[in-house]
């Protein structure tokens, strides 16, 4: 006569079978998905292919039938301005850029599907390692200000490009000032 050996796998299989049976539903108890009609020609697509959600009245891009992401490309909108510039060897955001940062924070707050990438940059002076660190401090400074103004931390990623993405390649103060910046990019632009 053989002795039965208890296997720990059998109770686990039985538990899985019970869970699967409990989760099973019949198709006649599931309600159908709601269908929303859309006017021909209306588009809610955002850069990057995500669908936009309507913005609260008075928010950026609140006009009927217009994607709020259109303001990002409209030259008359403050949202079309995407760079914050810094003093030499500094990472504090100057007061002159506060309205710009507030506009972008409001846009992120009103559009929860929006994502932003902040690229911190430095001029060519200093070592590569120092410039990467300075670029990161600059991008983190802008990220912190945006979140303090109401944007969600999960919407924003900050990186440093150091001196690797100059907007000007001359070797003078005017050019270096253009390279000491944070660039703000949205869905589909990075």
C-alpha positions in Angstrom: 0.0 0.0 0.0 1.3 3.4 -1.0 1.4 6.3 1.5 -0.1 9.6 0.2 2.3 12.4 0.1 0.8 15.9 0.8 1.7 18.3 -1.9 1.7 22.1 -1.2 0.8 22.7 -4.9 -2.7 21.1 -4.6 -4.1 23.7 -2.1 -2.7 26.5 -4.2 -4.4 25.2 -7.3 -7.6 24.8 -5.5 -7.5 28.3 -4.2 -6.8 29.6 -7.8 -9.8 27.7 -9.1 -12.1 29.1 -6.4 -10.9 32.7 -7.2 -11.4 32.2 -10.9 -14.9 30.9 -10.4 -15.7 33.8 -8.1 -14.5 36.4 -10.6 -16.4 34.9 -13.5 -19.4 36.9 -14.7 -21.9 36.2 -17.3 -22.1 38.6 -20.3 -25.8 39.5 -19.5 -24.8 41.2 -16.2 -22.2 43.5 -17.7 -23.6 46.9 -18.8 -22.6 48.1 -22.3 -20.0 50.8 -22.7 -21.3 54.3 -23.1 -21.0 55.8 -26.5 -20.3 59.5 -26.9 -21.2 61.3 -30.1 -18.7 63.7 -31.5 -19.3 66.4 -34.1 -17.5 65.8 -37.4 -14.2 67.5 -37.6 -13.8 67.9 -33.9 -10.6 66.4 -32.6 -9.6 65.8 -29.0 -6.2 64.4 -29.9 -3.2 65.8 -28.0 0.4 65.7 -29.1 1.6 62.2 -28.5 -1.8 60.6 -29.3 -3.5 60.9 -25.9 -7.0 62.1 -25.7 -7.6 65.5 -24.0 -10.1 66.2 -21.4 -12.2 69.3 -21.3 -10.7 72.2 -19.3 -12.6 73.9 -16.5 -14.3 77.2 -17.6 -11.9 80.0 -17.7 -8.9 77.6 -17.9 -6.3 77.7 -20.7 -7.9 76.4 -23.9 -11.4 76.5 -22.5 -12.9 77.6 -25.8 -15.6 75.2 -27.1 -14.3 72.7 -29.6 -10.6 73.8 -29.3 -8.0 71.5 -27.8 -6.3 73.1 -24.9 -3.0 71.8 -26.4 -3.5 74.3 -29.2 -2.4 77.1 -26.9 1.1 75.5 -26.7 1.7 76.4 -30.3 -0.2 79.7 -30.4 2.4 82.6 -30.5 0.0 84.9 -28.7 -0.3 82.5 -25.7 2.2 82.7 -22.9 2.3 78.8 -23.1 4.2 79.1 -26.4 7.2 80.5 -24.5 9.0 77.4 -23.2 12.4 78.6 -21.8 13.4 80.1 -18.4 16.9 81.7 -18.3 19.3 81.8 -15.4 22.1 84.0 -14.2 25.7 82.7 -14.4 26.3 79.8 -12.0 22.8 80.2 -10.5 19.7 78.0 -10.4 17.1 80.3 -8.8 14.2 81.3 -11.0 14.1 85.0 -11.5 10.9 87.0 -10.7 10.5 88.0 -14.4 9.7 84.4 -15.3 7.1 83.8 -12.5 4.1 84.7 -14.8 5.4 82.2 -17.4 5.9 79.5 -14.8 2.4 80.2 -13.3 0.8 79.8 -16.8 2.5 76.5 -17.3 1.5 75.3 -13.8 -2.1 76.3 -14.4 -2.1 74.4 -17.8 -0.7 71.3 -16.1 -3.2 71.6 -13.3 -6.2 72.0 -15.7 -5.0 69.2 -18.0 -4.2 66.1 -16.0 -3.2 64.1 -19.1 -0.4 66.6 -19.9 3.1 65.6 -19.3 6.2 67.9 -19.2 9.9 67.2 -19.6 12.1 69.9 -18.2 15.6 70.0 -19.8 18.2 71.9 -17.7 21.1 73.4 -19.6 24.3 75.2 -18.8 26.8 77.2 -20.9 30.1 75.6 -21.9 32.2 77.1 -19.0 32.9 74.7 -16.2 33.6 71.0 -16.3 31.2 68.5 -17.9 30.3 67.0 -14.5 29.7 70.5 -13.0 27.5 71.5 -15.9 25.4 68.3 -15.7 24.9 69.0 -11.9 24.0 72.6 -12.5 21.6 71.7 -15.3 19.9 69.2 -12.9 19.6 71.8 -10.1 18.0 74.2 -12.6 15.5 71.7 -13.9 14.6 70.6 -10.3 14.2 74.2 -9.3 11.6 74.8 -12.1 9.9 71.4 -11.3 9.6 72.4 -7.6 8.0 75.8 -8.5 5.5 74.2 -10.9 4.4 71.7 -8.2 4.1 74.4 -5.6 1.8 76.2 -8.0 -0.5 73.2 -8.3 1.0 70.9 -11.0 1.2 67.2 -10.0 4.7 65.8 -9.5 3.8 62.8 -11.6 3.2 65.1 -14.6 6.8 66.5 -14.7 10.1 64.9 -15.3 13.3 66.9 -15.0 16.7 66.0 -16.6 20.0 67.7 -17.2 21.6 68.1 -20.6 24.5 70.1 -19.2 26.3 71.9 -22.0 25.3 69.3 -24.6 22.4 71.1 -26.2 23.5 74.8 -26.8 21.1 77.1 -28.5 24.0 79.3 -29.4 27.6 78.2 -30.3 29.6 81.5 -30.2 32.0 82.0 -27.3 30.8 85.3 -25.7 28.5 86.4 -22.9 25.4 87.0 -25.0 25.6 83.5 -26.4 26.4 81.9 -23.0 23.3 83.7 -21.5 21.1 81.9 -24.1 22.5 78.5 -23.1 21.8 79.0 -19.3 18.2 77.8 -19.5 15.5 75.3 -18.8 13.4 74.1 -21.8 9.8 72.9 -21.1 8.6 70.2 -23.5 5.1 68.6 -23.6 3.7 65.3 -24.7 4.8 64.4 -28.2 7.7 66.8 -28.2 10.1 64.5 -26.4 
